[in-house]
Amino acid sequence: MSGYLIDSNILIVSNRNYRQDYFPVVWDFFKNNQDVYISNYVYDELLKLNDDLCQWTKNNYKNRVLPLEDSVTEYTKVINYVVSSGKWKPAGYEQWSNDVDKADPWLIAYALKHGFTIVTDENNTGPNGGSTNNEPKIPFVASYFKVDTINFWELLNRKHFKAQ
């Protein structure tokens, strides 16, 4: 299996910018593309919101939730990289390494193991020069592992989306 694994921010930002009542075409796109998945961490995060996005997620994605825990070996590689690369100071990498429920490293691990593309709105920025206190960014770390990352607009492009 392969496909697209979306970061929670994609749905949160879409819900903010493309309200379900006014842009149903966006939500039909997410609902109807069966190769677009969310992780169990993202699913749980969205269910805590207790709003219309929470309800939409329950109704449309409960059967497309991927359990990321099958990627423990890859997760360990991701965490080892951010801790030992020298690119991040503890204040940065500990945001990933000290929270086993942090979805970002799990998304990269699962995509690495299963050949998924990660959809995120994060920019591919990382430390330039010395190590940083900033949290690692999904695209920057994923690129080290040769995991493809795209943004929302590129997902729409790859899926040949046209608003009708």
N, C-alpha and C positions, 0 to 999 in steps of 0.2 A: 504494500500500500504506500502511496505517496500522495502529496497534495499540498495544500496550503494550511499553515498553522497560524492563526491570528492572535496577536497580542491584544490584551483587554482594551488598551487605549484606542484601537481601531474602532471597536464597537461603541465605546464611551464617547469618543469624538464624533463619530457618525450620528449617534443619538442626539448629540448637542447641535450639530450643524445641519443634519438632515432628519428633522423630526419625523417620526413614523407617520403621523397624520398627514403631513404635507408632501413627503417624498417616499411613498410606498414602493416605488420602483427600486430604491436602494435596498430596502429591507427584503423585497422579493428576490433581489440578486443574492443576498447572503443566504436566504432560506433555500433557494433553488439550486445553488451550486454545491452539489453533494461532495465535492473534493475540498471544501473549505471546512476546517475543523477548529475546535478550541480545546485547550487542555483542561484537565480536571482543576488545575489551580486557577485558571482564568474563569472557568465556570463557577467555581466557589466564590471567587471575588465578585463576579457580576450578580450572583444571587444575594449577596449582602446588601446590595444597593436598594432593594425593596422599592423599585419604581417600574416604569413601563419597560425599560430595558431588561430588568430582571424577569419580568413576566414573558417578554418576547423570547429571551434566552431559554427559559424553561420550556416554552411551547415549541421552539424550533431547533434547539441544539442539544437537547438532553440525550439524543441518540448519536450525536457526533462529538462526544467528549472523549478525548484520548487520555488514558492514564500514563503519565510520563514516567512513573517509577520503574518501568522496564528498561530505562536508560541510565541506570546507576553508574555503570562503567564510564559512559560518555560524560555524565554529570561530573564525575570525579575529575576527568580530564579538563573540563571547562573551569572548574574551581581551581585546580592546580595551576592552570595557565594564568588566571587573573591574580592569584596569590604570588606565584613565583616569577612572573615575567619582569617584574621591576617597573611596570608601567603605572601601577597604582600603589598608593600608600595604603596602610591599613584602613584609614577612614573611607577610602573608596572601595577596596575589594571586600571589606567586611560587610558591606551592604548586601553582598551576594553570599559570602562564605559563612556568615553567622546566622542566616535565616534559611533553613532548609525548605521553607514554604515560598520563598521568593521565586516567582515563575520564570524570570528571564534566563537564568542558566539552564533550567530544565527545558525550556523551549529550544535552546541551542542544542542541548544534548539529544533530545528526541529527533530534531531535524537531522542531526548528524547521523544518528543510527538508522533512520528510516527514509532518508532522502527527501524530506519535506522542505518547502520554502517557507520562511517566516515572513509574515506580513506585519510590519510595525511602522509607526510614524516617527520613530527615533531616527536622528541623523547619524550617518557613519562618521562620527567624530570620536577621537580618542586622544590619548596623551601625545603631545608633540614636544619632544625634548625630555625633560625630567619627569619623574613620577608625579601623579596627581592625586588629590583627595576626592576627586569627582567619582561618582558611581560609574562603573563600566557601562557602555552602551551596547545593546544587542548587535547592531550591524558591525561594529568594530570587532567585537569578540568573535562573532560568527564568521567574519571574513578570514580570521586566523585559521579556522577549521574548515574553510571552503564551503560553508553553508550559505546558500543563497538567501538574501533578504530583499524584500521589495516594500514599497509603500502602498497605500490604498489605491492611488491612481494607477500604479503599475499593475496591481491586481486586476482592476477594471480593464486595463488595456490587454493583458494576457488572456482574460476571459471574454474578450471582444464585446464588452458591455456597451450598449447604446440605450440611452434613456428614450423611451417611446411614449 
